[in-house]
Amino acid sequence: MDQATRVGLERMALRHDSKLACRSGCARCCRGVIPVSAPELAGAFRFSAQHCSGGDRVRIDHRLHLRDQGECPFVLDERCAIYPARFFACRQFFMFGKACTADENVWETRHDDIPHPDYPIKQKALALLAAIYGVESREAADAHFLEHFIRDVSAPLHLWNMSQPGAIIADVEERRLHYRRAGS
Protein backbone atom coordinates (compact mmCIF):
# COMPACT_ATOMS: atom_id res chain seq x y z
CA MET A 1 0.00 0.00 0.00
CA ASP A 2 2.91 2.34 0.72
CA GLN A 3 4.13 1.95 -2.87
CA ALA A 4 0.66 2.77 -4.25
CA THR A 5 0.46 5.85 -2.04
CA ARG A 6 3.98 6.97 -2.99
CA VAL A 7 3.07 6.82 -6.68
CA GLY A 8 -0.13 8.77 -5.98
CA LEU A 9 1.81 11.40 -4.04
CA GLU A 10 4.35 11.78 -6.84
CA ARG A 11 1.58 12.25 -9.42
CA MET A 12 -0.18 14.79 -7.21
CA ALA A 13 3.05 16.73 -6.62
CA LEU A 14 3.59 17.03 -10.38
CA ARG A 15 0.21 18.65 -10.98
CA HIS A 16 -0.32 20.54 -7.73
CA ASP A 17 1.12 24.02 -7.09
CA SER A 18 1.48 23.53 -3.35
CA LYS A 19 3.41 21.14 -1.16
CA LEU A 20 2.37 18.27 1.06
CA ALA A 21 0.71 19.74 4.17
CA CYS A 22 1.19 16.70 6.44
CA ARG A 23 3.89 17.05 9.09
CA SER A 24 5.15 14.97 11.98
CA GLY A 25 3.13 15.71 15.08
CA CYS A 26 -0.10 16.52 13.26
CA ALA A 27 -2.78 13.95 14.12
CA ARG A 28 -5.90 15.69 12.83
CA CYS A 29 -6.66 12.88 10.38
CA CYS A 30 -6.42 10.39 13.25
CA ARG A 31 -9.78 11.53 14.57
CA GLY A 32 -13.18 10.33 13.45
CA VAL A 33 -14.03 7.19 11.52
CA ILE A 34 -10.99 5.06 10.64
CA PRO A 35 -11.85 1.84 8.73
CA VAL A 36 -9.78 -1.10 9.97
CA SER A 37 -9.85 -4.83 9.18
CA ALA A 38 -9.25 -7.48 11.82
CA PRO A 39 -5.82 -8.52 10.44
CA GLU A 40 -4.69 -4.90 10.51
CA LEU A 41 -5.90 -4.56 14.09
CA ALA A 42 -4.13 -7.78 15.07
CA GLY A 43 -0.94 -6.41 13.49
CA ALA A 44 -1.31 -3.18 15.47
CA PHE A 45 -1.74 -5.16 18.71
CA ARG A 46 1.33 -7.26 17.94
CA PHE A 47 3.45 -4.24 16.99
CA SER A 48 2.50 -2.29 20.12
CA ALA A 49 3.22 -5.31 22.34
CA GLN A 50 6.65 -5.80 20.77
CA HIS A 51 7.79 -2.23 20.18
CA CYS A 52 6.04 0.20 22.53
CA SER A 53 7.35 0.92 26.02
CA GLY A 54 5.44 -0.44 29.01
CA GLY A 55 3.97 2.98 29.81
CA ASP A 56 2.83 3.51 26.23
CA ARG A 57 1.27 0.03 26.12
CA VAL A 58 -0.70 0.84 29.28
CA ARG A 59 -1.93 4.12 27.74
CA ILE A 60 -2.86 2.35 24.48
CA ASP A 61 -4.67 -0.43 26.36
CA HIS A 62 -6.63 2.13 28.37
CA ARG A 63 -7.60 4.02 25.21
CA LEU A 64 -8.55 0.79 23.41
CA HIS A 65 -11.05 -0.04 26.12
CA LEU A 66 -12.62 3.42 25.95
CA ARG A 67 -13.68 2.79 22.33
CA ASP A 68 -13.71 6.54 21.80
CA GLN A 69 -14.98 7.73 18.42
CA GLY A 70 -12.90 10.88 18.67
CA GLU A 71 -9.35 9.69 18.15
CA CYS A 72 -7.37 6.61 17.23
CA PRO A 73 -6.28 4.85 20.44
CA PHE A 74 -2.81 4.32 18.98
CA VAL A 75 -2.13 8.08 18.81
CA LEU A 76 -0.10 9.18 21.81
CA ASP A 77 1.00 12.79 22.22
CA GLU A 78 -0.10 13.63 18.65
CA ARG A 79 2.05 10.85 17.15
CA CYS A 80 1.22 7.37 15.88
CA ALA A 81 2.69 4.83 18.30
CA ILE A 82 2.37 2.07 15.67
CA TYR A 83 3.46 4.07 12.60
CA PRO A 84 5.36 1.21 10.87
CA ALA A 85 2.26 -1.02 11.37
CA ARG A 86 -0.38 1.67 10.74
CA PHE A 87 -3.65 0.79 9.02
CA PHE A 88 -4.23 0.85 5.24
CA ALA A 89 -6.53 3.86 5.58
CA CYS A 90 -3.77 5.76 7.37
CA ARG A 91 -1.18 4.80 4.77
CA GLN A 92 -3.34 6.32 2.04
CA PHE A 93 -4.40 9.63 3.57
CA PHE A 94 -2.35 12.77 2.91
CA MET A 95 -3.18 16.43 2.24
CA PHE A 96 -1.68 18.97 -0.11
CA GLY A 97 -1.96 22.72 0.34
CA LYS A 98 -2.58 24.06 3.83
CA ALA A 99 -2.74 22.04 7.02
CA CYS A 100 -6.16 20.78 8.08
CA THR A 101 -8.09 22.78 10.65
CA ALA A 102 -9.52 21.16 13.77
CA ASP A 103 -13.15 20.88 12.64
CA GLU A 104 -12.59 20.64 8.88
CA ASN A 105 -14.03 17.76 6.87
CA VAL A 106 -11.47 17.72 4.07
CA TRP A 107 -13.50 15.19 2.06
CA GLU A 108 -16.08 17.95 1.65
CA THR A 109 -13.97 21.11 1.70
CA ARG A 110 -10.78 20.13 -0.15
CA HIS A 111 -11.29 16.82 -1.92
CA ASP A 112 -8.95 17.95 -4.73
CA ASP A 113 -6.09 18.32 -2.22
CA ILE A 114 -6.21 14.61 -1.36
CA PRO A 115 -3.97 12.40 -3.54
CA HIS A 116 -5.20 8.97 -4.57
CA PRO A 117 -3.03 5.83 -4.47
CA ASP A 118 -2.06 4.14 -7.71
CA TYR A 119 -5.06 1.89 -8.39
CA PRO A 120 -3.34 -1.27 -9.75
CA ILE A 121 -0.77 -1.30 -6.93
CA LYS A 122 -3.50 -0.62 -4.36
CA GLN A 123 -5.50 -3.59 -5.71
CA LYS A 124 -2.49 -5.86 -5.25
CA ALA A 125 -2.13 -4.73 -1.62
CA LEU A 126 -5.83 -5.28 -0.96
CA ALA A 127 -5.60 -8.75 -2.53
CA LEU A 128 -2.85 -9.62 -0.04
CA LEU A 129 -5.07 -8.48 2.82
CA ALA A 130 -8.02 -10.46 1.41
CA ALA A 131 -5.83 -13.59 1.19
CA ILE A 132 -5.60 -13.56 5.00
CA TYR A 133 -9.36 -14.14 4.99
CA GLY A 134 -9.01 -17.03 2.58
CA VAL A 135 -10.07 -15.12 -0.54
CA GLU A 136 -8.48 -16.86 -3.48
CA SER A 137 -6.50 -15.01 -6.14
CA ARG A 138 -9.17 -15.58 -8.82
CA GLU A 139 -11.73 -13.90 -6.55
CA ALA A 140 -9.34 -11.09 -5.69
CA ALA A 141 -8.81 -10.46 -9.41
CA ASP A 142 -12.38 -9.15 -9.54
CA ALA A 143 -11.87 -5.49 -8.54
CA HIS A 144 -15.56 -4.97 -7.68
CA PHE A 145 -15.63 -8.04 -5.40
CA LEU A 146 -12.34 -7.03 -3.76
CA GLU A 147 -13.41 -3.45 -3.00
CA HIS A 148 -16.75 -4.69 -1.59
CA PHE A 149 -15.06 -7.39 0.47
CA ILE A 150 -12.50 -5.02 2.00
CA ARG A 151 -15.23 -2.51 2.90
CA ASP A 152 -17.27 -5.31 4.47
CA VAL A 153 -14.46 -6.55 6.70
CA SER A 154 -13.21 -3.09 7.68
CA ALA A 155 -15.33 -1.71 10.48
CA PRO A 156 -14.72 1.72 12.01
CA LEU A 157 -11.99 1.34 14.62
CA HIS A 158 -14.17 2.51 17.51
CA LEU A 159 -16.71 -0.28 16.82
CA TRP A 160 -14.27 -3.16 17.41
CA ASN A 161 -14.60 -4.82 20.82
CA MET A 162 -11.06 -4.34 22.08
CA SER A 163 -11.71 -6.12 25.38
CA GLN A 164 -12.06 -9.47 23.59
CA PRO A 165 -9.26 -10.04 21.05
CA GLY A 166 -10.55 -13.60 20.53
CA ALA A 167 -13.78 -12.13 19.15
CA ILE A 168 -11.77 -10.29 16.48
CA ILE A 169 -10.13 -13.55 15.41
CA ALA A 170 -13.52 -15.30 15.36
CA ASP A 171 -14.91 -12.49 13.21
CA VAL A 172 -12.11 -13.00 10.68
CA GLU A 173 -12.91 -16.71 10.48
CA GLU A 174 -16.67 -16.14 10.22
CA ARG A 175 -16.28 -13.63 7.39
CA ARG A 176 -13.75 -15.87 5.64
CA LEU A 177 -16.22 -18.75 5.71
CA HIS A 178 -19.04 -16.48 4.53
CA TYR A 179 -17.03 -15.36 1.50
CA ARG A 180 -15.88 -18.90 0.80
CA ARG A 181 -19.52 -20.10 0.70
CA ALA A 182 -20.61 -17.09 -1.36
CA GLY A 183 -17.82 -17.73 -3.86
CA SER A 184 -18.68 -21.42 -4.28
TIDREN-548346 format. One record per residue: residue number from 1; x negated, y negated, z negated of N, C-alpha, C in turn. Coordinates in Angstrom, 1 decimal, always signed. Atoms other than C-alpha are relative to their C-alpha. Layout:
BEGIN
loke:n.X:n.Y:n.Z:ca.X:ca.Y:ca.Z:c.X:c.Y:c.Z
NUM:X:Y:Z:X:Y:Z:X:Y:Z
...
This chain:
BEGIN
loke:n.X:n.Y:n.Z:ca.X:ca.Y:ca.Z:c.X:c.Y:c.Z
1:-0.8:+1.2:+0.0:+0.0:+0.0:+0.0:-0.9:-1.2:+0.0
2:+0.9:+1.1:+0.0:-2.9:-2.3:-0.7:-0.5:-0.4:+1.4
3:+0.4:+0.3:-1.4:-4.1:-2.0:+2.9:+1.1:-0.6:+0.8
4:-1.1:+0.6:-0.7:-0.7:-2.8:+4.2:+0.2:-1.4:-0.4
5:-0.1:+1.3:+0.5:-0.5:-5.8:+2.0:-1.1:-0.9:+0.5
6:+1.2:+0.8:-0.5:-4.0:-7.0:+3.0:+0.2:-0.4:+1.4
7:-0.2:+0.3:-1.4:-3.1:-6.8:+6.7:+1.1:-1.1:+0.1
8:-1.0:+1.0:+0.0:+0.1:-8.8:+6.0:-0.5:-1.3:-0.5
9:+0.6:+1.3:+0.5:-1.8:-11.4:+4.0:-0.9:-0.6:+1.1
10:+0.9:+0.6:-1.0:-4.4:-11.8:+6.8:+0.9:-0.6:+1.2
11:-0.9:+0.5:-1.0:-1.6:-12.2:+9.4:+0.7:-1.4:-0.4
12:-0.7:+1.2:+0.5:+0.2:-14.8:+7.2:-1.0:-1.1:+0.0
13:+1.1:+1.0:+0.1:-3.1:-16.7:+6.6:-0.3:-0.6:+1.4
14:+0.3:+0.5:-1.4:-3.6:-17.0:+10.4:+1.1:-1.0:+0.5
15:-1.1:+0.8:-0.5:-0.2:-18.6:+11.0:+0.6:-1.0:-1.0
16:-0.5:+0.8:+1.1:+0.3:-20.5:+7.7:-1.0:-1.2:-0.2
17:+0.9:+1.1:+0.2:-1.1:-24.0:+7.1:-0.6:-0.1:-1.4
18:+0.5:+0.1:+1.4:-1.5:-23.5:+3.3:-0.7:+1.3:-0.4
19:+0.7:-1.2:+0.5:-3.4:-21.1:+1.2:+0.9:+0.8:-0.9
20:-0.6:-0.9:+1.0:-2.4:-18.3:-1.1:+0.2:-0.7:-1.3
21:-0.3:+0.7:+1.3:-0.7:-19.7:-4.2:-0.3:+0.8:-1.2
22:+0.2:-0.9:+1.1:-1.2:-16.7:-6.4:-1.4:-0.2:-0.6
23:+1.3:+0.2:+0.7:-3.9:-17.1:-9.1:+0.0:+0.9:-1.2
24:+0.2:-0.8:+1.2:-5.2:-15.0:-12.0:+0.7:-0.7:-1.1
25:-0.7:+0.6:+1.2:-3.1:-15.7:-15.1:+1.4:-0.5:+0.3
26:-1.4:+0.4:-0.3:+0.1:-16.5:-13.3:+0.8:+1.3:+0.1
27:-0.8:-1.2:+0.0:+2.8:-14.0:-14.1:+1.4:-0.3:+0.3
28:-1.4:+0.4:-0.3:+5.9:-15.7:-12.8:+0.7:+1.1:+0.7
29:-0.7:-1.0:-0.8:+6.7:-12.9:-10.4:+0.1:+1.3:-0.8
30:-0.1:-1.2:+0.9:+6.4:-10.4:-13.3:+1.2:+0.0:-0.8
31:-1.3:+0.1:+0.8:+9.8:-11.5:-14.6:+1.1:+0.3:+0.9
32:-1.2:-0.4:-0.8:+13.2:-10.3:-13.5:+0.0:+1.4:+0.4
33:-0.2:-1.4:-0.5:+14.0:-7.2:-11.5:-1.2:+0.5:+0.7
34:+1.2:-0.6:-0.7:+11.0:-5.1:-10.6:+0.3:+1.5:+0.3
35:-0.4:-1.4:-0.3:+11.9:-1.8:-8.7:-1.3:+0.9:-0.2
36:+1.1:-0.9:+0.4:+9.8:+1.1:-10.0:+0.5:+1.4:+0.1
37:-0.4:-1.4:+0.0:+9.9:+4.8:-9.2:-0.7:+0.7:-1.2
38:+0.5:-0.8:+1.1:+9.2:+7.5:-11.8:-1.4:+0.3:+0.1
39:+1.5:-0.3:-0.1:+5.8:+8.5:-10.4:-0.8:-1.2:-0.3
40:+0.7:+1.2:+0.3:+4.7:+4.9:-10.5:+0.0:-0.3:-1.5
41:-0.1:+0.2:+1.4:+5.9:+4.6:-14.1:-0.9:+0.9:-0.8
42:+0.9:-1.0:+0.7:+4.1:+7.8:-15.1:-1.4:-0.4:+0.2
43:+1.4:+0.5:-0.2:+0.9:+6.4:-13.5:-0.3:-1.2:-0.9
44:+0.2:+1.1:+0.9:+1.3:+3.2:-15.5:-0.2:+0.4:-1.4
45:+0.2:-0.6:+1.3:+1.7:+5.2:-18.7:-1.4:+0.6:-0.2
46:+1.3:-0.7:+0.0:-1.3:+7.3:-17.9:-1.2:-1.1:-0.1
47:+1.1:+1.0:-0.1:-3.5:+4.2:-17.0:-0.1:-0.7:-1.3
48:+0.1:+0.8:+1.2:-2.5:+2.3:-20.1:-0.6:+0.8:-1.2
49:+0.5:-0.9:+1.0:-3.2:+5.3:-22.3:-1.5:+0.2:+0.1
50:+1.5:-0.3:-0.2:-6.7:+5.8:-20.8:-0.8:-1.3:+0.0
51:+0.9:+1.2:-0.2:-7.8:+2.2:-20.2:+0.3:-1.2:-0.8
52:-0.4:+1.2:+0.8:-6.0:-0.2:-22.5:-0.5:+0.2:-1.5
53:+0.4:-0.1:+1.4:-7.3:-0.9:-26.0:+1.1:+0.4:-0.9
54:-1.1:-0.4:+0.9:-5.4:+0.4:-29.0:+1.0:-1.0:-0.3
55:-0.9:+1.1:+0.3:-4.0:-3.0:-29.8:+0.9:-0.3:+1.2
56:-0.8:+0.2:-1.2:-2.8:-3.5:-26.2:+1.0:+1.1:+0.2
57:-0.9:-1.1:-0.2:-1.3:+0.0:-26.1:+1.2:-0.2:-1.0
58:-1.1:+0.2:+1.0:+0.7:-0.8:-29.3:+0.9:-1.1:+0.5
59:-0.8:+1.1:-0.6:+1.9:-4.1:-27.7:+0.9:+0.5:+1.2
60:-0.8:-0.5:-1.1:+2.9:-2.4:-24.5:+1.1:+1.0:-0.4
61:-1.0:-0.9:+0.5:+4.7:+0.4:-26.4:+1.1:-0.7:-0.6
62:-1.0:+0.8:+0.6:+6.6:-2.1:-28.4:+0.9:-0.7:+1.1
63:-0.7:+0.7:-1.1:+7.6:-4.0:-25.2:+0.8:+1.0:+0.8
64:-0.7:-1.0:-0.8:+8.5:-0.8:-23.4:+1.4:+0.4:-0.7
65:-1.3:-0.3:+0.7:+11.1:+0.0:-26.1:+1.0:-1.1:-0.1
66:-0.9:+1.1:+0.0:+12.6:-3.4:-26.0:+0.9:+0.0:+1.3
67:-0.7:+0.0:-1.3:+13.7:-2.8:-22.3:+0.5:-1.4:+0.3
68:-0.3:+1.3:-0.3:+13.7:-6.5:-21.8:+0.1:-0.3:+1.5
69:-0.2:+0.3:-1.4:+15.0:-7.7:-18.4:-0.9:-1.2:+0.4
70:+0.7:+1.3:-0.3:+12.9:-10.9:-18.7:-1.4:+0.1:+0.6
71:+1.4:-0.1:-0.4:+9.3:-9.7:-18.2:-0.4:+1.5:+0.0
72:+0.6:-1.3:-0.1:+7.4:-6.6:-17.2:-0.7:+0.3:-1.4
73:+0.6:-0.4:+1.3:+6.3:-4.8:-20.4:-1.5:+0.2:+0.0
74:+1.5:-0.2:-0.1:+2.8:-4.3:-19.0:-0.7:-1.3:+0.2
75:+0.7:+1.3:-0.1:+2.1:-8.1:-18.8:-0.3:-0.4:-1.4
76:+0.5:+0.5:+1.3:+0.1:-9.2:-21.8:-0.8:-1.3:+0.2
77:+0.7:+1.3:-0.1:-1.0:-12.8:-22.2:-0.1:-0.5:+1.4
78:-0.1:+0.4:-1.3:+0.1:-13.6:-18.7:-0.9:+0.7:+1.0
79:+0.9:-0.8:-0.9:-2.1:-10.9:-17.1:+0.6:+1.5:+0.0
80:-0.5:-1.4:-0.1:-1.2:-7.4:-15.9:-1.0:+1.0:-0.6
81:+0.9:-0.9:+0.7:-2.7:-4.8:-18.3:-0.3:+1.2:+0.8
82:+0.2:-1.2:-0.8:-2.4:-2.1:-15.7:-0.3:-0.3:+1.5
83:+0.2:+0.5:-1.4:-3.5:-4.1:-12.6:-0.4:+1.1:+1.0
84:+0.5:-1.0:-1.0:-5.4:-1.2:-10.9:+1.1:+1.0:+0.3
85:-1.0:-1.0:-0.1:-2.3:+1.0:-11.4:+1.4:-0.7:+0.2
86:-1.3:+0.8:-0.1:+0.4:-1.7:-10.7:+0.9:+0.7:+1.0
87:-1.0:-0.6:-0.8:+3.6:-0.8:-9.0:+0.0:-0.5:+1.4
88:+0.0:+0.4:-1.5:+4.2:-0.9:-5.2:+0.6:-1.3:+0.2
89:-0.6:+1.4:-0.1:+6.5:-3.9:-5.6:-1.0:-1.1:-0.3
90:+0.9:+1.0:+0.5:+3.8:-5.8:-7.4:-1.2:-0.1:+1.0
91:+1.1:+0.0:-1.0:+1.2:-4.8:-4.8:+0.4:-0.8:+1.3
92:-0.4:+0.6:-1.3:+3.3:-6.3:-2.0:+0.4:-1.5:-0.2
93:-0.6:+1.3:+0.2:+4.4:-9.6:-3.6:-1.1:-1.1:-0.2
94:+1.0:+1.2:+0.0:+2.3:-12.8:-2.9:+0.8:-1.2:+0.5
95:-0.6:+1.2:-0.5:+3.2:-16.4:-2.2:-1.1:-0.9:+0.6
96:+0.8:+1.1:-0.6:+1.7:-19.0:+0.1:+0.6:-1.3:-0.4
97:-0.5:+1.3:+0.2:+2.0:-22.7:-0.3:-0.3:-0.4:-1.5
98:+0.1:+0.5:+1.4:+2.6:-24.1:-3.8:+0.3:+1.2:-1.0
99:-0.3:-1.0:+1.0:+2.7:-22.0:-7.0:+1.5:+0.0:-0.3
100:-1.5:-0.1:+0.4:+6.2:-20.8:-8.1:+0.3:-0.8:-1.2
101:-0.4:+0.7:+1.2:+8.1:-22.8:-10.6:+0.7:+1.0:-0.9
102:-0.5:-0.9:+1.0:+9.5:-21.2:-13.8:+1.4:+0.6:+0.4
103:-1.4:-0.5:-0.3:+13.2:-20.9:-12.6:+0.2:+0.2:+1.4
104:-0.2:-0.1:-1.4:+12.6:-20.6:-8.9:+0.2:+1.4:+0.5
105:-0.2:-1.2:-0.6:+14.0:-17.8:-6.9:-0.6:-0.1:+1.4
106:+0.7:+0.2:-1.2:+11.5:-17.7:-4.1:+0.6:+0.7:+1.2
107:-0.7:-0.7:-1.1:+13.5:-15.2:-2.1:+1.0:-0.9:+0.7
108:-1.0:+0.9:-0.6:+16.1:-17.9:-1.6:-0.6:-1.4:+0.4
109:+0.5:+1.3:-0.3:+14.0:-21.1:-1.7:-1.2:+0.0:+1.0
110:+1.2:+0.0:-0.8:+10.8:-20.1:+0.1:-0.3:+1.3:+0.7
111:+0.2:-1.4:-0.6:+11.3:-16.8:+1.9:-1.1:+0.0:+1.1
112:+1.0:+0.0:-1.0:+9.0:-17.9:+4.7:-1.5:-0.1:-0.5
113:+1.3:+0.0:+0.7:+6.1:-18.3:+2.2:-0.4:+1.3:-0.5
114:+0.3:-1.3:+0.5:+6.2:-14.6:+1.4:-0.5:+0.9:+1.1
115:+0.5:-0.9:-1.0:+4.0:-12.4:+3.5:+0.6:+1.4:-0.1
116:-0.6:-1.3:-0.1:+5.2:-9.0:+4.6:-1.1:+1.0:+0.3
117:+1.1:-1.0:-0.3:+3.0:-5.8:+4.5:+0.2:+0.5:+1.4
118:+0.0:-0.7:-1.3:+2.1:-4.1:+7.7:+0.9:+1.2:-0.1
119:-1.1:-1.0:+0.1:+5.1:-1.9:+8.4:-0.5:+1.4:+0.2
120:+0.5:-1.4:-0.1:+3.3:+1.3:+9.7:-0.8:+0.5:-1.1
121:+0.8:-0.4:+1.2:+0.8:+1.3:+6.9:+0.8:+0.2:-1.2
122:-0.9:-0.1:+1.1:+3.5:+0.6:+4.4:+0.8:+1.3:+0.0
123:-0.7:-1.3:-0.1:+5.5:+3.6:+5.7:-0.8:+1.2:-0.4
124:+0.9:-1.1:+0.4:+2.5:+5.9:+5.2:-0.1:+0.0:-1.5
125:+0.1:+0.1:+1.5:+2.1:+4.7:+1.6:+1.3:+0.5:-0.6
126:-1.2:-0.5:+0.5:+5.8:+5.3:+1.0:+0.2:+1.5:+0.2
127:-0.1:-1.4:-0.2:+5.6:+8.7:+2.5:-0.8:+0.8:-1.0
128:+0.8:-0.6:+1.1:+2.8:+9.6:+0.0:+0.8:+0.0:-1.3
129:-0.8:+0.0:+1.2:+5.1:+8.5:-2.8:+1.1:+1.0:+0.1
130:-1.1:-1.0:-0.2:+8.0:+10.5:-1.4:-0.4:+1.4:-0.1
131:+0.5:-1.4:+0.1:+5.8:+13.6:-1.2:+0.0:+0.5:-1.4
132:+0.0:-0.4:+1.4:+5.6:+13.6:-5.0:+1.4:+0.5:-0.4
133:-1.4:-0.4:+0.3:+9.4:+14.1:-5.0:+0.3:+1.3:+0.8
134:-0.2:-1.2:-0.8:+9.0:+17.0:-2.6:+0.6:-0.3:+1.4
135:-0.5:+0.4:-1.3:+10.1:+15.1:+0.5:-1.1:+0.5:+1.0
136:+0.9:-0.6:-1.0:+8.5:+16.9:+3.5:-0.4:-1.1:+1.0
137:+0.5:+1.0:-0.9:+6.5:+15.0:+6.1:+1.0:-0.2:+1.2
138:-1.0:+0.2:-1.1:+9.2:+15.6:+8.8:+1.1:-0.9:-0.4
139:-1.0:+0.9:+0.6:+11.7:+13.9:+6.5:-0.5:-1.4:-0.1
140:+0.7:+1.3:+0.2:+9.3:+11.1:+5.7:-0.2:-0.7:+1.3
141:+0.2:+0.6:-1.3:+8.8:+10.5:+9.4:+1.2:-0.9:+0.4
142:-1.2:+0.7:-0.2:+12.4:+9.2:+9.5:+0.0:-1.3:-0.8
143:+0.1:+1.2:+0.8:+11.9:+5.5:+8.5:+1.2:-0.4:-0.7
144:-1.3:+0.3:+0.6:+15.6:+5.0:+7.7:+0.1:+0.8:-1.3
145:-0.1:-0.9:+1.1:+15.6:+8.0:+5.4:-1.0:-0.4:-1.1
146:+1.1:+0.4:+0.9:+12.3:+7.0:+3.8:+0.4:-1.2:-0.8
147:-0.3:+1.2:+0.7:+13.4:+3.5:+3.0:+1.2:+0.2:-1.0
148:-1.1:-0.3:+0.9:+16.7:+4.7:+1.6:-0.4:+0.8:-1.2
149:+0.4:-0.9:+1.1:+15.1:+7.4:-0.5:-0.8:-0.8:-1.0
150:+0.8:+0.8:+0.9:+12.5:+5.0:-2.0:+0.9:-1.0:-0.8
151:-0.9:+0.9:+0.7:+15.2:+2.5:-2.9:+0.8:+0.8:-1.0
152:-0.9:-0.8:+0.9:+17.3:+5.3:-4.5:-0.8:+0.5:-1.2
153:+0.7:-0.5:+1.1:+14.5:+6.6:-6.7:-0.8:-1.2:-0.8
154:+0.7:+1.1:+0.7:+13.2:+3.1:-7.7:+1.0:-0.9:-0.7
155:-0.9:+0.8:+0.8:+15.3:+1.7:-10.5:-0.7:-1.2:-0.5
156:+0.7:+1.1:+0.6:+14.7:-1.7:-12.0:-0.7:+0.5:-1.3
157:+0.8:-0.5:+1.1:+12.0:-1.3:-14.6:+0.7:-0.1:-1.4
158:-0.7:+0.1:+1.3:+14.2:-2.5:-17.5:+1.1:+1.0:-0.2
159:-1.0:-1.0:+0.1:+16.7:+0.3:-16.8:-0.5:+1.4:-0.4
160:+0.6:-1.3:+0.4:+14.3:+3.2:-17.4:+0.0:+0.1:-1.5
161:+0.0:-0.3:+1.4:+14.6:+4.8:-20.8:-1.4:+0.4:-0.4
162:+1.4:-0.1:+0.4:+11.1:+4.3:-22.1:-0.3:+0.9:-1.2
163:+0.2:-0.7:+1.3:+11.7:+6.1:-25.4:+0.0:+1.5:+0.3
164:-0.1:-1.5:-0.3:+12.1:+9.5:-23.6:-0.8:+0.2:+1.3
165:+0.7:-0.2:-1.2:+9.3:+10.0:-21.1:+0.4:+1.3:+0.7
166:-0.5:-1.3:-0.6:+10.6:+13.6:-20.5:+1.2:-0.2:+0.9
167:-1.2:+0.3:-0.9:+13.8:+12.1:-19.1:-0.4:-0.5:+1.3
168:+0.5:+0.5:-1.3:+11.8:+10.3:-16.5:-0.5:+1.1:+0.9
169:+0.5:-1.1:-0.8:+10.1:+13.5:-15.4:+1.2:+0.9:+0.5
170:-1.2:-0.7:-0.4:+13.5:+15.3:-15.4:+0.7:-0.7:+1.2
171:-0.6:+0.8:-1.1:+14.9:+12.5:-13.2:-0.7:+0.2:+1.3
172:+0.8:-0.3:-1.2:+12.1:+13.0:-10.7:+0.4:+1.4:+0.6
173:-0.3:-1.3:-0.4:+12.9:+16.7:-10.5:+1.4:+0.1:+0.5
174:-1.4:+0.0:-0.5:+16.7:+16.1:-10.2:+0.1:-0.6:+1.4
175:-0.1:+0.7:-1.3:+16.3:+13.6:-7.4:-0.7:+0.8:+1.1
176:+0.8:-0.8:-1.0:+13.7:+15.9:-5.6:+1.0:+1.1:+0.5
177:-0.9:-1.1:-0.4:+16.2:+18.8:-5.7:+1.2:-0.6:+0.8
178:-1.1:+0.6:-0.8:+19.0:+16.5:-4.5:-0.4:-0.3:+1.4
179:+0.5:+0.3:-1.4:+17.0:+15.4:-1.5:-0.4:+1.2:+0.7
180:+0.3:-1.3:-0.6:+15.9:+18.9:-0.8:+1.3:+0.6:+0.5
181:-1.3:-0.6:-0.4:+19.5:+20.1:-0.7:+0.6:-0.8:+1.1
182:-0.6:+0.9:-1.1:+20.6:+17.1:+1.4:-0.7:+0.2:+1.3
183:+0.8:-0.1:-1.3:+17.8:+17.7:+3.9:+0.2:+1.4:+0.6
184:-0.2:-1.3:-0.5:+18.7:+21.4:+4.3:+1.1:+0.1:+1.0
